[in-house]
Amino acid sequence: MFLFIFEKRIDLLENKNVKIELEKELQQALYNQLNQQIQPHFLFNTLNVILSLARLNRTKELVRALEVLSQFLKFKYKSTEPLISLAREIQYTEQYLEIQKLRFGHRLHITLECADDLLTASIPPFVLQTLVENAFKHGLERKMGDAVLQIHISRQADDVLLVVADNGSVDLAAFEHENGTDSEAEQPHEKSGHGLDNIRRRLHLCFGDHAQLQLESSSEGGTRVLVQWPCIFEHVDVR
């Protein structure tokens, strides 16, 4: 009887471990699927930038844009981890920003601040890059005159706080009214289809309820996106 009970417990334990592994694999597959939704969108937007430079016969800028895109893709398709360092995420984003600098010229003003001790903190890949891309597509593209983008990454107790702000022309209230959405549903930066909702879901896969994302109007005009998640300094598996 003792051996029978012991074997039953072993079977239950093995079944439980199998179930956990299956759930882990399912979450990883879902994570990969969500992550892939972002990449074609970025590539499409970047090719539009390159096409615009070609039509304007801006050969020097065009060549540089192609070089930067090549470097970006080289690094980007090596990223299969659910979490990467902030330093790598910033590097990806700076390559995208260099393409936009070629396009906007002196009109574009960028501020990027991140404490040195946070550069090794972990972040889901393409979070910052996606927020920056959305700031251009849904705000700064429509902006007449100077286009301002501010990126600030700081430590808030045990969390990392990322703020991406722009002075674009998005009207949150008008957008919500036109599209029948509210502050808790789809937001202007999500008009392309995945955007912020994708980031929310990936953050949830990695950190559960310990991460959050908020979108708000800036008092100076434009939009601010705030993302907060636990500050960890090593790569971990998707929860």
Secondary structure as UniProt FT lines:
FT   HELIX           2..55
FT   TURN            56..57
FT   HELIX           59..76
FT   TURN            77..78
FT   STRAND          84..85
FT   HELIX           86..104
FT   HELIX           105..107
FT   STRAND          108..114
FT   HELIX           116..118
FT   TURN            119..120
FT   STRAND          122..123
FT   TURN            125..126
FT   HELIX           127..138
FT   HELIX           140..142
FT   STRAND          147..156
FT   TURN            157..158
FT   STRAND          159..166
FT   HELIX           172..179
FT   TURN            183..184
FT   HELIX           188..190
FT   TURN            191..192
FT   HELIX           195..207
FT   HELIX           208..210
FT   STRAND          212..217
FT   TURN            219..220
FT   STRAND          223..230
//
